[in-house]
Amino acid sequence: MTIDEIREMAKAMGIQSVQKYEHKEDLIWTIQLAEGFTDCYLRIPDCTNEKCLWFENCIRKIED
């Protein structure tokens, strides 16, 4: 997913000032917090939260 696609998703969720986010990870962490999750993207190598929107992508990147 591109940074612009993630920004659009964040806007749809009501997150303000999405243009200030220069890195995908920062915006993903903000989205995670808005969803009620911890801001853990790429931070927890043994994550089991399959309900997280970013789970599959996160686990793949951690394993690489």
KENU-636137 format. One record per residue (C-alpha): x negated, y, z negated; residue in one letter. Coordinates in pm, whole numbers, plus 50000, padded with zeros to 5 digits. Layout:
REM KENU-636137
px,py,pz,type
X,Y,Z,a
...
***
This chain:
REM KENU-636137
px,py,pz,type
50000,50000,50000,m
49860,50341,50090,t
49834,50632,49848,i
50106,50812,50045,d
50342,50514,50009,e
50272,50502,49637,i
50337,50877,49614,r
50674,50830,49785,e
50761,50555,49540,m
50663,50776,49249,a
50872,51065,49383,k
51173,50833,49413,a
51122,50743,49047,m
51129,51110,48951,g
50759,51145,48881,i
50653,51507,48927,q
50343,51651,49098,s
50244,51332,49277,v
50002,51519,49502,q
49769,51581,49208,k
49686,51210,49196,y
49381,51147,49413,e
49332,50779,49328,h
49583,50497,49368,k
49501,50358,49025,e
49592,50682,48847,d
49929,50696,49017,l
49995,50326,48964,i
49924,50369,48592,w
50174,50655,48581,t
50434,50442,48758,i
50372,50154,48517,q
50434,50383,48221,l
50753,50515,48385,a
50870,50154,48430,e
50817,50085,48060,g
50499,49882,48098,f
50151,49956,47974,t
49914,50127,48214,d
49710,49814,48266,c
49659,49787,48644,y
49314,49632,48703,l
49240,49647,48331,r
49361,49308,48202,i
49198,49013,48378,p
49427,48750,48225,d
49757,48934,48269,c
50070,48720,48278,t
50331,48994,48330,n
50482,48872,48654,e
50765,49126,48621,k
50522,49406,48697,c
50554,49544,49049,l
50175,49543,49086,w
50108,49196,48943,f
50013,49008,49263,e
49791,49285,49397,n
49628,49338,49060,c
49543,48973,48999,i
49399,48937,49351,r
49172,49239,49304,k
49054,49126,48961,i
48968,48779,49092,e
48759,48918,49381,d
***
